[in-house]
Amino acid sequence: MVGKGLGAAVAVVSFCAVIAGAFFAGAAWQSGGAKVTQSPRYASGQPVTMTRGELVEAWTAELKKAGKAKPEGWEILTTEELRGRYLDQVHENAPHPTGRNIDPGMDRKP
């Protein structure tokens, strides 16, 4: 007889624990919790052009900066391939820092 009463008591305590957990979870949810911040959408602050026409125009401008022309057969490239080539050319055209540019006194010996 004691075993039956003990089992019922464990069931009631377990039920109460579940209800209490649900209550606290609901209270935490309603309080709003921690504020979520959002970083800028683009790391560079500028979006990458998305349409094929914009990509061709931007890629052509970057190639012109490097003194290059579009390769033969570029028309068959997919939009994703054009985007990749454009971004590669932007990276290639970017100034590459050297030790002197980063820290002017870095190359002097004491």
C-alpha positions as CSV (number, residue, x, y, z in Angstrom):
1,M,0.0,0.0,0.0
2,V,2.9,2.4,0.8
3,G,4.3,1.8,-2.7
4,K,1.1,3.0,-4.4
5,G,1.0,6.2,-2.4
6,L,4.7,6.9,-3.0
7,G,4.2,6.4,-6.8
8,A,1.3,8.8,-6.8
9,A,3.3,11.3,-4.8
10,V,6.2,11.1,-7.3
11,A,3.7,11.6,-10.2
12,V,2.2,14.7,-8.5
13,V,5.6,16.2,-7.8
14,S,6.7,15.5,-11.4
15,F,3.6,17.1,-12.7
16,C,4.1,20.2,-10.6
17,A,7.7,20.5,-11.7
18,V,6.6,20.4,-15.4
19,I,3.9,23.1,-14.7
20,A,6.5,25.3,-12.8
21,G,9.0,24.9,-15.7
22,A,6.4,25.9,-18.2
23,F,5.4,28.9,-16.1
24,F,9.0,30.2,-15.8
25,A,9.6,29.6,-19.5
26,G,6.5,31.5,-20.4
27,A,7.4,34.4,-18.1
28,A,10.9,34.6,-19.6
29,W,9.4,34.6,-23.1
30,Q,7.0,37.5,-22.3
31,S,9.7,39.6,-20.7
32,G,11.4,39.8,-24.1
33,G,14.7,38.3,-23.0
34,A,18.0,39.7,-24.3
35,K,18.0,42.3,-27.1
36,V,19.3,41.0,-30.4
37,T,21.5,43.2,-32.4
38,Q,22.0,42.9,-36.1
39,S,25.3,43.5,-38.0
40,P,25.3,45.4,-41.3
41,R,24.0,43.4,-44.1
42,Y,27.2,43.8,-46.1
43,A,30.6,43.7,-44.5
44,S,31.9,46.2,-47.0
45,G,28.9,48.4,-46.5
46,Q,28.1,48.1,-50.2
47,P,25.9,45.5,-51.8
48,V,27.3,43.2,-54.5
49,T,25.5,44.0,-57.8
50,M,22.8,41.3,-58.4
51,T,21.5,41.5,-61.9
52,R,23.4,40.2,-64.9
53,G,23.5,43.6,-66.6
54,E,24.9,45.3,-63.5
55,L,27.5,42.6,-63.1
56,V,28.6,42.8,-66.7
57,E,28.9,46.6,-66.4
58,A,30.7,46.5,-63.0
59,W,33.1,43.7,-64.2
60,T,33.9,45.6,-67.4
61,A,34.8,48.7,-65.3
62,E,37.0,46.6,-63.1
63,L,38.7,45.0,-66.1
64,K,39.3,48.4,-67.6
65,K,41.0,49.6,-64.4
66,A,43.4,46.7,-64.7
67,G,43.9,47.3,-68.4
68,K,42.2,44.1,-69.5
69,A,39.3,43.2,-71.7
70,K,36.5,40.7,-71.3
71,P,37.6,37.2,-72.5
72,E,36.2,35.6,-75.6
73,G,33.0,33.7,-74.9
74,W,32.1,35.6,-71.7
75,E,28.5,35.7,-72.9
76,I,28.0,32.0,-72.0
77,L,29.0,32.5,-68.4
78,T,26.3,32.2,-65.8
79,T,25.4,35.0,-63.5
80,E,27.1,33.3,-60.6
81,E,30.3,32.9,-62.7
82,L,30.1,36.5,-63.7
83,R,29.7,37.5,-60.0
84,G,32.8,35.4,-59.1
85,R,34.9,36.9,-61.9
86,Y,33.8,40.4,-60.9
87,L,34.7,39.9,-57.2
88,D,38.0,38.3,-58.1
89,Q,38.8,41.3,-60.3
90,V,37.8,43.7,-57.5
91,H,40.2,41.8,-55.1
92,E,42.9,41.8,-57.7
93,N,42.6,45.6,-58.3
94,A,42.5,46.4,-54.5
95,P,45.8,47.8,-53.1
96,H,47.8,45.1,-51.4
97,P,49.4,46.4,-48.2
98,T,53.1,45.8,-47.6
99,G,55.0,46.1,-44.3
100,R,55.8,49.8,-45.1
101,N,52.2,50.6,-45.8
102,I,51.0,49.0,-42.6
103,D,53.7,50.4,-40.2
104,P,56.1,52.8,-41.8
105,G,58.8,52.2,-39.2
106,M,58.5,48.4,-39.3
107,D,61.3,47.7,-41.7
108,R,64.0,49.8,-39.8
109,K,66.5,47.8,-37.8
110,P,67.4,49.1,-34.3
